Amino acid sequence: MLATRILTLAEVEKKDQEVASLEEYPPELLIKHPLQNTWTFWYYTHDRQKTWEESQREISSFDTVEDFWALYNHIILASELKQGCDYSMFKKGIRPMWEDDANKQGGRWLMQLDKKQRTYDLDRLWLEILLCMIGEAFDDYSDDICGAVVNVRTKGDKLAAWTADATRSQSVLEIGRKLKERLGIHQRQTIGYQVHKDTMIKAGSATKNTYQV
């Protein structure tokens, strides 16, 4: 089931009243704040009747700060997803899968959480990654960011930021350092970068980190 909430009649009427009240404000106060990129939010749930790709569902795309918050505030939190479900957010036109042309030469900075962190850390860390991406927080290396994925799993949840080219070591490392800083990860704790090609070949076994910060 898609993780969106249907508005009640009372909520619809309230929304209509809010829209009507906006007419009282000057137009310059109603201008939305554009983002540098358009982003698409995806939802995955396991369905035995469908392929993995078919189970990936596009929720919505947005290109302003206000539309991001409108979407984020109307879907359930990552910590509330059922086991085996994912959220992904990628630049528009990029699918959340290794095989996509924009992803296949790249890799991911992977953060693995233990079970108890779902309650205390998962939502905070996921939101921070999203804000880093839409806010172009990686400066000169933001163009190398493809998207991010959160996997909710029984053994422990995962967060990953995907980049376009694993061979661009300076870009990959700078993105990793910025992520570590923004997520408040302790200096002594390392996070690793895995190349997608290695992950595909070694499915079912531990993939070695190509970079660490």
TATARA-V421611 format. One record per residue. N is the residue number from 1. RES is the residue in one letter. D_FIRST is the distance of its C-alpha to the first C-alpha in Angstrom with 2 decimals. Layout:
BEGIN
N&RES&D_FIRST / N&RES&D_FIRST
END
This chain:
BEGIN
1&M&0.00 / 2&L&3.80 / 3&A&6.25 / 4&T&8.51 / 5&R&10.55 / 6&I&12.21 / 7&L&15.95 / 8&T&18.18 / 9&L&21.38 / 10&A&23.47 / 11&E&21.55 / 12&V&21.92 / 13&E&25.60 / 14&K&26.01 / 15&K&24.63 / 16&D&27.11 / 17&Q&29.86 / 18&E&29.08 / 19&V&29.27 / 20&A&32.51 / 21&S&33.96 / 22&L&33.46 / 23&E&36.09 / 24&E&38.66 / 25&Y&38.29 / 26&P&40.25 / 27&P&38.36 / 28&E&39.08 / 29&L&36.95 / 30&L&33.89 / 31&I&33.89 / 32&K&30.83 / 33&H&31.43 / 34&P&30.63 / 35&L&29.39 / 36&Q&31.25 / 37&N&28.22 / 38&T&25.10 / 39&W&21.95 / 40&T&18.44 / 41&F&15.36 / 42&W&12.87 / 43&Y&9.61 / 44&Y&9.55 / 45&T&7.73 / 46&H&10.13 / 47&D&10.09 / 48&R&13.59 / 49&Q&13.75 / 50&K&13.61 / 51&T&15.90 / 52&W&15.20 / 53&E&15.90 / 54&E&13.68 / 55&S&10.66 / 56&Q&11.68 / 57&R&10.19 / 58&E&12.66 / 59&I&11.74 / 60&S&15.35 / 61&S&18.98 / 62&F&21.69 / 63&D&25.41 / 64&T&26.65 / 65&V&26.58 / 66&E&25.53 / 67&D&22.53 / 68&F&21.40 / 69&W&21.62 / 70&A&20.01 / 71&L&16.86 / 72&Y&17.13 / 73&N&17.76 / 74&H&14.76 / 75&I&11.98 / 76&I&11.82 / 77&L&14.50 / 78&A&14.42 / 79&S&15.96 / 80&E&13.11 / 81&L&10.55 / 82&K&10.18 / 83&Q&12.98 / 84&G&12.75 / 85&C&10.45 / 86&D&12.36 / 87&Y&13.09 / 88&S&15.88 / 89&M&18.28 / 90&F&20.92 / 91&K&23.67 / 92&K&22.79 / 93&G&23.53 / 94&I&22.87 / 95&R&19.94 / 96&P&18.77 / 97&M&20.60 / 98&W&24.16 / 99&E&25.20 / 100&D&24.94 / 101&D&28.54 / 102&A&28.22 / 103&N&27.09 / 104&K&28.99 / 105&Q&32.22 / 106&G&30.70 / 107&G&29.29 / 108&R&27.54 / 109&W&28.70 / 110&L&26.82 / 111&M&26.58 / 112&Q&25.63 / 113&L&25.04 / 114&D&25.84 / 115&K&23.65 / 116&K&25.33 / 117&Q&24.77 / 118&R&21.05 / 119&T&22.35 / 120&Y&25.18 / 121&D&24.77 / 122&L&21.37 / 123&D&20.29 / 124&R&23.88 / 125&L&24.35 / 126&W&21.16 / 127&L&22.09 / 128&E&25.66 / 129&I&24.81 / 130&L&22.93 / 131&L&25.95 / 132&C&28.33 / 133&M&26.79 / 134&I&26.62 / 135&G&29.99 / 136&E&31.62 / 137&A&32.85 / 138&F&34.05 / 139&D&36.86 / 140&D&38.56 / 141&Y&35.92 / 142&S&32.83 / 143&D&32.93 / 144&D&32.26 / 145&I&28.87 / 146&C&25.99 / 147&G&22.99 / 148&A&21.35 / 149&V&18.60 / 150&V&17.39 / 151&N&16.40 / 152&V&15.37 / 153&R&17.23 / 154&T&19.00 / 155&K&22.44 / 156&G&22.08 / 157&D&20.07 / 158&K&21.28 / 159&L&21.90 / 160&A&23.45 / 161&A&25.17 / 162&W&25.87 / 163&T&29.20 / 164&A&30.60 / 165&D&33.80 / 166&A&34.58 / 167&T&38.29 / 168&R&38.63 / 169&S&39.53 / 170&Q&40.66 / 171&S&37.49 / 172&V&35.28 / 173&L&37.40 / 174&E&37.57 / 175&I&33.79 / 176&G&33.59 / 177&R&36.30 / 178&K&34.70 / 179&L&31.33 / 180&K&33.21 / 181&E&35.15 / 182&R&32.31 / 183&L&30.18 / 184&G&33.27 / 185&I&33.50 / 186&H&36.91 / 187&Q&39.58 / 188&R&40.29 / 189&Q&36.71 / 190&T&35.84 / 191&I&32.71 / 192&G&32.70 / 193&Y&31.95 / 194&Q&30.85 / 195&V&31.50 / 196&H&28.65 / 197&K&31.16 / 198&D&32.18 / 199&T&28.67 / 200&M&28.05 / 201&I&31.42 / 202&K&31.10 / 203&A&27.59 / 204&G&27.57 / 205&S&30.50 / 206&A&31.26 / 207&T&31.69 / 208&K&34.74 / 209&N&34.65 / 210&T&36.55 / 211&Y&37.03 / 212&Q&36.92 / 213&V&37.49
END
